[in-house]
Amino acid sequence: MSNTDPATYVSTSFGEEQSYDYAVMDVFAEKPLEGNALAIVPDARGLSTGEMQAIARETNLSETTFILPRAPEVERERGVQVRIFTVSEELEFAGHPTLGTASWLYGNHPTLRGAGEIVLDLRIGPIPVSFSTQQGGPGVFGTMRQNDPTFGEIHDRAAVAQALGLSIGDLDPSLPIQTVSTGMAFCIVPLRSLAVAARLAIPQPAAQAYLAHSDAKFFYCTTRADGGSGADWHARMQFYTGEDPATGSASGCAIAYLVRHELAAGNQPIVFEQGIEMHRPSRIYVQATRDGDRICDVRVGGRTIPIASGRLFLPRCT
């Protein structure tokens, strides 16, 4: 075995190492190498919070999830424990990591494989993901039920335009800018046109300064999709790590917003497209229920496709 062999390098460079398997899934993807890539560590027992954060920085994806297996009876009662990290912080909830991790469990969990519903035990609480018994196309199609939405601040148009690097004329004049949360608070910003969406380049220092004094964590910008695209609404989400190809948590907030403001009917299936400008096209299937003045039963679905697997080596220097 030569000294350039990877196994030789690992074993001779460090006195002891611990290895962790990982998988990469494309979430909200219609075919491989689309959607939002997610790294999953299927058994993160033994990793510290700092090590999880460092691994998330190593993958350099929008999010990385860490599964903490428990006894089967505990997982049946409380769900599968999962922690979610961006490259900068741990999140209480995020959409594409929830759907992607549940989809990995659907195909790989020793007792939940092929289950009609898998519950993830997240920091925000239990989130159920359901799977059809008839799965067509690549990967697996799942639908998560998000928490009922809370509706927050109506934002000043001029202030938001400045924070986004836009003019007031770039915003849809007929619709409010409002914070909505189904577990993560997003400022939903309706844009005037696809042309405005195409040139969106949010100056992050200005955006973060604005958000720091608001009730929202991120901006989610949306407008009606092109009639021939097969989607109903077009969205972009730019934040401190760049741009997100698909944002399941935000799309849940967005469908709640659309139903509340009578831009979509209750229980009407809606398709969001995202990631188009960054060549990672995503399809997010959403709907929500109206019960009088209450919006509830927020559903966010999409396809998850396995794309890679490997092993991480964490050295323990001697």
Residue frames as qw, qx, qy, qz and C-alpha x, y, z in Angstrom:
[[0.000, 0.889, 0.458, 0.000, 0.00, 0.00, 0.00],
 [0.436, 0.439, -0.021, 0.785, 1.48, 3.33, -1.04],
 [0.244, -0.304, -0.442, 0.808, 1.83, 6.30, 1.27],
 [0.202, -0.001, -0.196, -0.960, -0.64, 8.21, -0.91],
 [0.349, -0.381, -0.824, -0.232, -3.46, 5.75, -0.20],
 [0.342, -0.608, -0.016, -0.716, -6.18, 7.61, 1.80],
 [0.850, -0.462, -0.234, -0.101, -6.48, 4.84, 4.39],
 [0.752, 0.006, -0.260, 0.605, -2.73, 4.92, 5.01],
 [0.129, 0.492, -0.088, 0.857, -2.81, 8.69, 5.36],
 [0.573, -0.619, -0.103, -0.528, -5.57, 8.59, 7.97],
 [0.902, -0.375, -0.201, 0.072, -4.03, 5.84, 10.04],
 [0.723, 0.036, -0.176, 0.667, -0.48, 7.22, 10.03],
 [0.101, 0.566, -0.013, 0.818, -1.34, 10.89, 10.51],
 [0.500, -0.527, 0.193, -0.660, -3.36, 10.42, 13.71],
 [0.032, -0.255, 0.921, -0.292, -3.00, 8.01, 16.56],
 [0.167, 0.364, 0.889, -0.222, -6.73, 7.35, 16.83],
 [0.253, -0.001, -0.259, -0.932, -9.81, 8.35, 14.91],
 [0.389, 0.347, 0.767, -0.374, -13.53, 7.84, 15.09],
 [0.010, -0.050, -0.646, -0.762, -15.53, 7.51, 11.89],
 [0.401, 0.439, 0.519, -0.614, -19.08, 8.57, 11.12],
 [0.320, 0.344, 0.748, 0.469, -21.04, 7.60, 8.03],
 [0.212, 0.499, 0.163, -0.824, -22.92, 10.31, 6.18],
 [0.417, 0.472, 0.717, 0.300, -25.33, 10.60, 3.27],
 [0.054, 0.288, -0.117, -0.949, -26.21, 13.44, 0.89],
 [0.298, 0.552, 0.779, 0.002, -29.77, 13.86, -0.35],
 [0.002, -0.112, -0.295, -0.949, -31.19, 16.27, -2.94],
 [0.076, 0.490, 0.746, -0.444, -34.42, 17.61, -1.43],
 [0.382, 0.728, 0.248, -0.513, -37.34, 19.15, -3.35],
 [0.023, -0.451, 0.682, 0.576, -35.65, 17.78, -6.47],
 [0.826, 0.345, 0.073, -0.440, -37.42, 16.33, -9.48],
 [0.917, 0.308, -0.193, 0.161, -34.23, 14.62, -10.62],
 [0.775, -0.369, -0.064, 0.509, -30.68, 14.13, -9.28],
 [0.468, -0.026, 0.069, 0.881, -28.39, 17.16, -8.92],
 [0.144, -0.583, -0.271, -0.752, -31.34, 19.52, -8.49],
 [0.608, -0.696, -0.356, -0.138, -33.10, 20.83, -5.40],
 [0.213, -0.830, 0.376, -0.353, -31.39, 21.60, -2.11],
 [0.690, 0.195, -0.663, 0.216, -28.61, 19.26, -1.05],
 [0.620, -0.659, 0.196, -0.380, -28.65, 18.02, 2.55],
 [0.411, 0.344, -0.805, 0.255, -25.94, 16.14, 4.46],
 [0.797, -0.453, -0.042, -0.397, -27.15, 13.63, 7.06],
 [0.130, 0.401, -0.855, 0.303, -25.12, 11.91, 9.77],
 [0.692, -0.268, -0.537, -0.401, -27.28, 8.84, 10.56],
 [0.771, -0.496, -0.357, 0.180, -25.72, 8.10, 13.94],
 [0.197, 0.749, -0.220, 0.593, -24.31, 11.19, 15.65],
 [0.761, -0.645, -0.068, -0.024, -24.01, 9.68, 19.11],
 [0.784, -0.253, 0.034, 0.566, -20.68, 10.70, 20.61],
 [0.365, 0.474, 0.157, 0.786, -20.44, 13.98, 18.71],
 [0.188, -0.482, -0.396, 0.759, -20.33, 17.18, 20.73],
 [0.282, 0.871, 0.339, -0.216, -22.30, 20.25, 19.70],
 [0.065, -0.799, 0.375, 0.466, -19.04, 21.87, 18.61],
 [0.337, -0.170, 0.834, 0.402, -18.16, 18.87, 16.45],
 [0.399, 0.607, 0.687, 0.024, -21.60, 18.92, 14.83],
 [0.163, 0.927, 0.055, -0.333, -21.15, 22.60, 14.04],
 [0.196, -0.612, 0.611, 0.463, -17.68, 21.94, 12.60],
 [0.418, 0.153, 0.851, 0.279, -19.01, 19.12, 10.40],
 [0.338, 0.805, 0.469, -0.131, -21.76, 21.44, 9.13],
 [0.037, 0.866, -0.275, -0.416, -19.07, 23.94, 8.18],
 [0.356, -0.314, 0.793, 0.382, -17.15, 21.11, 6.48],
 [0.450, 0.447, 0.758, 0.150, -20.09, 20.07, 4.31],
 [0.052, -0.263, 0.159, 0.950, -20.71, 23.75, 3.49],
 [0.090, -0.444, -0.766, -0.457, -24.33, 23.03, 2.57],
 [0.325, -0.566, -0.115, -0.748, -27.36, 25.07, 3.63],
 [0.665, -0.500, 0.334, -0.442, -27.96, 22.57, 6.44],
 [0.437, 0.224, -0.867, 0.079, -26.58, 19.34, 7.88],
 [0.744, -0.438, 0.001, -0.505, -28.62, 17.08, 10.15],
 [0.144, 0.349, -0.873, 0.309, -27.52, 14.75, 12.91],
 [0.778, -0.297, -0.382, -0.399, -29.67, 11.78, 13.92],
 [0.138, -0.423, 0.747, -0.493, -29.42, 10.66, 17.54],
 [0.617, -0.138, -0.714, -0.300, -30.85, 7.10, 17.62],
 [0.417, -0.323, 0.561, -0.638, -32.83, 6.03, 20.68],
 [0.293, 0.059, 0.944, -0.140, -34.57, 2.86, 21.76],
 [0.078, -0.268, -0.753, -0.596, -37.32, 1.78, 19.32],
 [0.211, -0.667, -0.707, 0.099, -40.07, 2.28, 21.90],
 [0.190, -0.615, -0.140, 0.752, -38.86, 5.84, 22.56],
 [0.037, -0.155, 0.504, 0.849, -38.74, 6.65, 18.86],
 [0.119, -0.449, -0.817, -0.343, -42.25, 5.26, 18.38],
 [0.244, -0.737, -0.558, 0.293, -43.56, 7.43, 21.24],
 [0.192, -0.808, -0.045, 0.556, -41.55, 10.63, 20.78],
 [0.588, 0.806, -0.056, -0.036, -40.10, 10.47, 17.27],
 [0.838, 0.128, -0.028, 0.529, -36.55, 10.26, 15.94],
 [0.311, -0.854, -0.019, 0.417, -34.32, 12.87, 17.56],
 [0.639, 0.469, 0.223, 0.567, -32.62, 15.13, 15.00],
 [0.253, -0.753, -0.035, 0.607, -30.50, 18.27, 15.30],
 [0.558, 0.714, 0.295, 0.303, -30.17, 20.76, 12.44],
 [0.415, -0.622, 0.115, 0.654, -27.16, 23.01, 11.77],
 [0.513, 0.855, -0.017, 0.071, -26.33, 25.64, 9.17],
 [0.698, 0.340, -0.275, 0.567, -22.67, 26.53, 8.70],
 [0.072, 0.512, -0.281, 0.809, -23.13, 29.15, 11.42],
 [0.390, -0.232, 0.485, -0.748, -25.72, 27.99, 13.95],
 [0.028, 0.216, 0.974, -0.054, -28.11, 25.33, 15.17],
 [0.380, -0.170, -0.268, -0.869, -31.74, 25.79, 14.10],
 [0.483, 0.027, 0.668, -0.565, -34.89, 24.79, 15.95],
 [0.677, 0.444, 0.574, -0.127, -36.60, 23.94, 12.66],
 [0.143, 0.509, -0.486, -0.696, -35.95, 23.97, 8.92],
 [0.804, 0.305, 0.134, -0.493, -38.00, 22.48, 6.13],
 [0.727, 0.485, -0.464, -0.145, -35.67, 20.77, 3.69],
 [0.091, 0.402, -0.858, 0.308, -33.63, 19.13, 6.49],
 [0.587, -0.015, 0.590, -0.555, -36.86, 17.78, 8.02],
 [0.843, 0.387, 0.001, -0.374, -38.19, 16.35, 4.77],
 [0.549, 0.577, -0.604, -0.001, -34.79, 15.05, 3.65],
 [0.102, -0.372, 0.842, -0.377, -33.94, 13.38, 6.96],
 [0.704, 0.090, 0.498, -0.497, -37.36, 11.74, 7.23],
 [0.799, 0.490, -0.204, -0.282, -36.98, 10.49, 3.65],
 [0.304, 0.513, -0.789, 0.147, -33.59, 8.98, 4.49],
 [0.381, -0.168, 0.773, -0.478, -35.20, 7.24, 7.49],
 [0.801, 0.290, 0.140, -0.505, -38.01, 5.98, 5.23],
 [0.771, 0.489, -0.394, -0.105, -35.43, 4.16, 3.15],
 [0.490, 0.444, -0.662, 0.353, -32.93, 3.13, 5.82],
 [0.411, -0.481, 0.489, -0.601, -34.24, 3.07, 9.41],
 [0.095, 0.143, -0.984, 0.054, -34.12, -0.43, 10.93],
 [0.125, 0.381, 0.865, -0.300, -37.74, -0.35, 12.18],
 [0.290, 0.664, 0.265, -0.636, -39.34, 2.66, 10.43],
 [0.083, -0.228, 0.694, 0.678, -38.26, 1.75, 6.88],
 [0.140, -0.263, -0.787, -0.540, -41.27, 2.09, 4.57],
 [0.031, -0.478, -0.701, 0.528, -43.53, 3.55, 7.30],
 [0.142, 0.742, 0.543, 0.366, -46.51, 5.63, 6.24],
 [0.135, -0.939, 0.014, -0.315, -45.51, 8.35, 8.71],
 [0.708, -0.035, -0.352, 0.611, -42.23, 9.18, 10.42],
 [0.267, -0.949, -0.140, -0.096, -42.08, 11.76, 13.22],
 [0.557, 0.354, -0.324, 0.677, -38.94, 13.81, 13.80],
 [0.508, -0.765, -0.305, 0.253, -38.29, 15.06, 17.33],
 [0.437, 0.542, -0.020, 0.718, -36.82, 18.51, 16.63],
 [0.240, -0.094, -0.434, 0.863, -36.02, 21.38, 18.96],
 [0.337, -0.123, -0.117, -0.926, -39.29, 23.02, 17.88],
 [0.674, 0.007, 0.522, -0.523, -41.17, 19.83, 18.80],
 [0.549, 0.093, 0.814, 0.167, -42.47, 16.81, 16.88],
 [0.414, 0.510, -0.270, -0.704, -42.94, 17.21, 13.11],
 [0.742, 0.139, 0.655, -0.042, -44.66, 14.35, 11.24],
 [0.229, 0.474, -0.577, -0.625, -43.73, 13.47, 7.65],
 [0.789, 0.211, 0.497, -0.293, -46.07, 11.22, 5.68],
 [0.020, -0.366, 0.778, 0.510, -45.26, 8.98, 2.71],
 [0.780, 0.241, -0.094, -0.569, -47.54, 7.54, 0.07],
 [0.780, -0.133, 0.612, 0.018, -47.59, 3.79, -0.40],
 [0.736, 0.537, 0.322, 0.257, -47.30, 4.42, -4.13],
 [0.280, -0.752, 0.254, 0.540, -43.99, 6.05, -4.93],
 [0.738, 0.578, 0.256, 0.235, -43.36, 7.00, -8.54],
 [0.292, 0.899, -0.202, 0.257, -40.25, 8.65, -9.96],
 [0.590, 0.312, -0.550, 0.503, -36.77, 8.82, -8.45],
 [0.049, 0.236, -0.574, 0.783, -36.21, 8.87, -4.72],
 [0.181, -0.486, -0.832, 0.199, -39.18, 9.24, -2.41],
 [0.139, -0.529, -0.196, -0.814, -42.01, 11.79, -2.15],
 [0.361, -0.399, -0.708, 0.457, -42.93, 12.93, 1.36],
 [0.143, -0.708, -0.227, -0.653, -45.11, 15.61, 2.93],
 [0.319, -0.108, -0.623, 0.706, -44.46, 17.27, 6.27],
 [0.256, -0.818, -0.455, -0.243, -47.13, 18.86, 8.41],
 [0.317, 0.305, -0.318, 0.840, -45.77, 22.07, 9.87],
 [0.121, -0.412, -0.624, 0.652, -46.94, 23.87, 12.99],
 [0.142, 0.841, 0.515, 0.085, -49.96, 26.13, 12.63],
 [0.424, 0.433, 0.015, 0.796, -48.81, 29.58, 11.49],
 [0.243, -0.747, -0.342, 0.517, -48.50, 32.68, 13.58],
 [0.383, 0.714, 0.267, 0.522, -48.80, 36.01, 11.79],
 [0.500, -0.470, -0.214, 0.695, -46.60, 38.84, 12.93],
 [0.099, -0.619, 0.007, 0.779, -45.50, 42.31, 11.98],
 [0.550, 0.750, 0.326, 0.171, -46.67, 44.15, 8.88],
 [0.601, -0.284, 0.124, 0.737, -43.47, 45.78, 7.64],
 [0.143, 0.832, -0.013, -0.536, -42.82, 49.25, 6.31],
 [0.817, 0.517, 0.219, 0.129, -42.39, 49.02, 2.55],
 [0.290, 0.898, -0.278, 0.177, -39.70, 51.66, 2.22],
 [0.429, -0.673, 0.591, -0.114, -37.60, 50.15, 5.00],
 [0.852, 0.017, 0.520, 0.048, -37.84, 46.64, 3.51],
 [0.682, 0.719, 0.051, 0.126, -37.00, 47.89, 0.03],
 [0.048, 0.878, -0.449, 0.158, -33.86, 49.55, 1.38],
 [0.627, -0.452, 0.629, -0.087, -32.87, 46.41, 3.29],
 [0.839, 0.238, 0.482, 0.081, -33.26, 44.33, 0.11],
 [0.303, -0.325, 0.465, 0.766, -31.40, 46.77, -2.14],
 [0.204, 0.499, 0.738, 0.406, -34.60, 47.45, -4.09],
 [0.142, -0.143, -0.029, -0.979, -36.86, 50.41, -4.80],
 [0.450, 0.204, 0.585, -0.643, -40.39, 50.65, -3.48],
 [0.635, 0.426, -0.214, -0.607, -41.52, 50.22, -7.07],
 [0.342, 0.304, -0.881, -0.118, -39.96, 46.75, -7.12],
 [0.157, 0.086, 0.878, -0.444, -42.42, 45.55, -4.46],
 [0.111, -0.475, -0.788, -0.376, -45.97, 44.42, -5.22],
 [0.109, -0.238, 0.170, -0.950, -48.04, 47.50, -4.32],
 [0.648, -0.304, -0.310, -0.626, -51.21, 45.49, -3.63],
 [0.850, -0.246, -0.463, 0.044, -49.89, 43.06, -1.03],
 [0.442, -0.850, 0.239, -0.160, -48.59, 43.52, 2.53],
 [0.504, 0.428, -0.683, 0.309, -45.12, 42.51, 3.67],
 [0.715, -0.527, 0.113, -0.445, -45.67, 40.32, 6.71],
 [0.005, -0.420, 0.881, -0.217, -43.83, 38.02, 9.09],
 [0.897, -0.114, -0.137, -0.404, -45.20, 34.48, 9.27],
 [0.047, -0.479, 0.859, -0.176, -43.86, 31.55, 11.26],
 [0.915, -0.111, -0.236, -0.309, -44.63, 27.82, 11.23],
 [0.904, -0.316, -0.023, 0.285, -41.54, 27.17, 13.35],
 [0.511, -0.142, 0.151, 0.834, -39.14, 29.64, 11.73],
 [0.153, 0.827, 0.317, -0.439, -40.12, 33.29, 11.24],
 [0.456, 0.165, 0.474, 0.735, -39.87, 34.64, 7.68],
 [0.193, 0.591, 0.089, -0.778, -40.66, 38.09, 6.36],
 [0.536, 0.423, 0.686, 0.252, -42.76, 37.30, 3.27],
 [0.001, 0.579, -0.156, -0.800, -41.98, 39.91, 0.59],
 [0.637, 0.560, 0.527, 0.054, -44.19, 39.93, -2.55],
 [0.281, -0.329, 0.386, 0.815, -42.22, 41.29, -5.50],
 [0.457, 0.544, 0.012, -0.703, -43.74, 43.11, -8.45],
 [0.783, 0.514, -0.210, -0.281, -42.46, 40.75, -11.17],
 [0.960, -0.015, 0.116, 0.253, -40.19, 37.92, -12.23],
 [0.516, 0.676, -0.129, 0.510, -37.83, 40.54, -13.64],
 [0.299, -0.791, 0.326, -0.422, -37.35, 41.98, -10.14],
 [0.904, -0.340, 0.255, -0.051, -36.80, 38.48, -8.75],
 [0.877, 0.365, -0.011, 0.311, -34.19, 37.77, -11.43],
 [0.384, 0.637, -0.262, 0.615, -32.00, 40.71, -10.38],
 [0.640, -0.744, -0.020, -0.188, -32.46, 40.28, -6.64],
 [0.658, 0.262, -0.459, 0.537, -29.11, 40.64, -4.84],
 [0.517, -0.820, -0.214, -0.125, -29.82, 41.29, -1.17],
 [0.267, 0.626, -0.490, 0.545, -27.04, 43.26, 0.57],
 [0.692, -0.322, -0.634, 0.124, -26.63, 41.07, 3.63],
 [0.292, -0.053, -0.456, 0.839, -25.25, 43.70, 6.04],
 [0.317, -0.133, -0.031, -0.938, -28.32, 45.87, 5.43],
 [0.691, -0.233, -0.550, -0.408, -30.67, 42.87, 5.54],
 [0.617, -0.206, -0.667, 0.364, -29.22, 41.52, 8.78],
 [0.088, 0.027, -0.334, 0.938, -29.31, 44.95, 10.40],
 [0.503, -0.193, -0.200, -0.818, -33.00, 45.26, 9.55],
 [0.743, -0.207, -0.606, -0.193, -33.90, 41.71, 10.62],
 [0.423, 0.009, -0.662, 0.618, -32.08, 42.11, 13.94],
 [0.143, 0.092, 0.380, -0.909, -34.72, 44.66, 14.98],
 [0.613, -0.020, -0.336, -0.715, -37.72, 42.82, 13.53],
 [0.745, -0.174, 0.519, -0.382, -39.71, 39.70, 14.42],
 [0.910, 0.399, -0.057, -0.099, -38.37, 37.78, 11.38],
 [0.695, -0.454, 0.434, 0.351, -35.18, 35.79, 10.98],
 [0.384, -0.053, 0.642, 0.661, -34.99, 35.76, 7.16],
 [0.440, 0.454, -0.084, -0.770, -36.56, 37.33, 4.08],
 [0.462, 0.198, 0.837, 0.215, -38.51, 35.17, 1.61],
 [0.235, 0.462, -0.180, -0.836, -39.21, 36.95, -1.67],
 [0.402, 0.270, 0.867, 0.118, -41.89, 35.68, -4.00],
 [0.364, 0.391, -0.163, -0.830, -43.88, 36.57, -7.10],
 [0.853, 0.300, 0.284, -0.319, -46.16, 34.77, -9.51],
 [0.540, -0.225, 0.694, 0.418, -44.39, 32.20, -11.69],
 [0.239, 0.308, -0.555, -0.735, -44.35, 32.19, -15.46],
 [0.784, 0.127, 0.149, -0.589, -47.49, 30.58, -16.84],
 [0.832, 0.356, -0.397, -0.153, -45.54, 27.92, -18.73],
 [0.066, 0.573, -0.752, 0.320, -43.30, 26.87, -15.85],
 [0.653, -0.206, -0.725, -0.072, -45.68, 24.41, -14.24],
 [0.339, -0.248, -0.598, 0.683, -45.36, 26.32, -10.97],
 [0.104, -0.851, -0.500, -0.125, -47.75, 28.82, -9.40],
 [0.226, -0.969, 0.095, 0.015, -45.28, 31.01, -7.47],
 [0.708, 0.439, -0.280, 0.477, -41.60, 31.77, -7.88],
 [0.555, -0.832, 0.003, 0.002, -39.41, 32.35, -4.81],
 [0.583, 0.480, -0.424, 0.500, -35.90, 33.28, -3.75],
 [0.653, -0.756, -0.050, 0.002, -34.27, 33.16, -0.32],
 [0.557, 0.525, -0.354, 0.538, -30.88, 34.80, 0.09],
 [0.631, -0.773, -0.032, -0.059, -29.26, 34.79, 3.52],
 [0.284, -0.858, 0.416, 0.098, -25.89, 34.91, 5.28],
 [0.637, -0.245, 0.671, 0.289, -24.49, 31.79, 3.58],
 [0.056, -0.112, 0.668, 0.734, -25.58, 32.83, 0.10],
 [0.598, 0.050, -0.198, -0.775, -28.77, 31.57, -1.55],
 [0.503, -0.028, 0.818, -0.280, -31.00, 28.65, -0.62],
 [0.144, 0.039, -0.782, -0.606, -32.15, 26.46, -3.54],
 [0.511, -0.444, -0.610, -0.412, -35.30, 25.42, -1.66],
 [0.047, -0.217, 0.576, -0.787, -36.67, 26.58, 1.69],
 [0.363, -0.368, -0.835, -0.189, -39.35, 24.26, 3.03],
 [0.225, -0.489, -0.584, 0.608, -39.92, 26.20, 6.24],
 [0.061, 0.314, -0.061, -0.945, -40.42, 29.46, 4.31],
 [0.279, -0.107, -0.688, -0.661, -42.75, 27.88, 1.76],
 [0.285, -0.482, -0.814, 0.153, -44.98, 26.72, 4.62],
 [0.098, -0.517, -0.295, 0.797, -45.09, 30.31, 5.83],
 [0.095, 0.182, -0.414, -0.887, -45.72, 31.50, 2.29],
 [0.262, -0.324, -0.809, -0.414, -48.73, 29.24, 1.65],
 [0.229, -0.583, -0.651, 0.428, -50.19, 30.32, 5.00],
 [0.045, -0.422, 0.024, 0.905, -49.71, 33.94, 3.85],
 [0.152, -0.020, -0.645, -0.748, -51.35, 33.24, 0.47],
 [0.272, -0.477, -0.828, -0.116, -54.39, 31.60, 2.05],
 [0.205, -0.565, -0.471, 0.646, -54.73, 34.32, 4.70],
 [0.059, 0.493, -0.106, -0.862, -54.64, 37.07, 2.08],
 [0.683, 0.496, 0.433, -0.315, -56.96, 35.14, -0.31],
 [0.268, 0.657, -0.562, -0.425, -54.34, 34.59, -2.97],
 [0.330, 0.107, -0.925, -0.157, -54.93, 30.84, -2.69],
 [0.731, -0.361, -0.182, -0.549, -57.98, 28.91, -1.52],
 [0.544, -0.448, 0.644, -0.298, -57.89, 26.68, 1.52],
 [0.769, -0.026, 0.639, 0.011, -56.72, 23.15, 0.64],
 [0.666, 0.736, -0.051, -0.111, -55.73, 24.31, -2.85],
 [0.838, -0.157, 0.227, 0.470, -52.50, 22.59, -3.94],
 [0.204, 0.962, -0.160, -0.089, -49.87, 25.18, -4.89],
 [0.884, 0.082, 0.036, 0.459, -46.42, 24.66, -6.40],
 [0.143, -0.936, 0.219, 0.234, -43.50, 26.93, -5.54],
 [0.834, 0.382, -0.083, 0.390, -40.42, 26.95, -7.74],
 [0.344, -0.902, 0.238, 0.105, -37.12, 28.05, -6.23],
 [0.651, -0.398, 0.519, 0.386, -33.42, 27.81, -7.07],
 [0.697, 0.648, 0.285, 0.114, -33.96, 28.64, -10.73],
 [0.203, 0.953, -0.218, 0.061, -31.46, 31.50, -10.84],
 [0.310, -0.681, 0.663, -0.014, -28.73, 29.37, -9.21],
 [0.575, 0.339, -0.686, -0.291, -29.28, 26.39, -11.52],
 [0.027, 0.010, -0.949, 0.315, -30.67, 24.19, -8.71],
 [0.484, -0.235, -0.313, -0.782, -34.35, 24.07, -9.71],
 [0.031, 0.074, 0.885, -0.460, -36.65, 22.96, -6.91],
 [0.450, -0.365, -0.498, -0.645, -40.34, 22.10, -6.71],
 [0.017, 0.024, 0.743, -0.669, -42.16, 22.54, -3.39],
 [0.353, -0.407, -0.690, -0.484, -45.76, 21.34, -3.12],
 [0.031, -0.043, -0.573, 0.818, -47.82, 23.17, -0.49],
 [0.347, -0.541, -0.519, -0.563, -51.32, 23.71, 0.80],
 [0.039, -0.007, -0.632, 0.774, -53.04, 25.01, 3.91],
 [0.175, -0.576, -0.789, -0.125, -56.54, 24.97, 5.38],
 [0.135, -0.294, 0.123, -0.938, -58.72, 27.97, 6.27],
 [0.327, -0.482, -0.804, 0.118, -61.06, 27.45, 9.23],
 [0.145, -0.927, -0.321, 0.126, -62.87, 30.76, 9.58],
 [0.089, 0.961, -0.251, 0.074, -60.15, 33.29, 10.36],
 [0.621, -0.551, 0.549, 0.095, -57.72, 30.54, 11.34],
 [0.639, 0.566, -0.499, -0.149, -55.09, 29.09, 9.00],
 [0.655, -0.428, 0.604, -0.150, -54.01, 25.57, 9.88],
 [0.881, 0.140, 0.449, 0.059, -52.92, 22.17, 8.56],
 [0.252, 0.835, -0.393, -0.291, -49.93, 23.53, 6.64],
 [0.916, 0.032, 0.372, 0.148, -48.52, 20.82, 4.35],
 [0.179, 0.820, -0.463, -0.284, -45.19, 21.03, 2.53],
 [0.905, 0.007, 0.421, 0.056, -44.07, 18.22, 0.26],
 [0.376, 0.775, -0.444, -0.247, -41.50, 17.28, -2.31],
 [0.967, 0.180, -0.168, 0.068, -39.22, 14.62, -3.66],
 [0.373, -0.773, 0.510, 0.053, -35.94, 13.57, -2.01],
 [0.883, 0.414, -0.219, 0.022, -33.28, 11.75, -4.03],
 [0.750, -0.523, 0.260, 0.312, -30.17, 10.03, -2.57],
 [0.509, 0.841, -0.179, 0.028, -27.07, 11.38, -4.28],
 [0.436, 0.564, -0.609, 0.348, -23.97, 10.39, -2.28],
 [0.815, -0.574, -0.043, -0.066, -22.65, 8.60, 0.78],
 [0.516, 0.560, -0.483, 0.432, -19.34, 8.47, 2.55],
 [0.751, -0.476, -0.364, 0.278, -17.48, 8.46, 5.83],
 [0.031, -0.903, 0.208, -0.375, -16.12, 11.22, 8.04],
 [0.778, -0.076, -0.427, 0.455, -12.94, 10.70, 10.05],
 [0.263, -0.910, 0.076, -0.310, -12.58, 12.75, 13.21],
 [0.624, 0.328, -0.558, 0.438, -9.00, 12.50, 14.48],
 [0.651, -0.758, -0.014, -0.041, -8.17, 12.05, 18.11],
 [0.432, 0.717, -0.460, 0.296, -4.58, 13.23, 18.23],
 [0.880, -0.414, -0.145, 0.179, -2.13, 11.30, 20.44]]
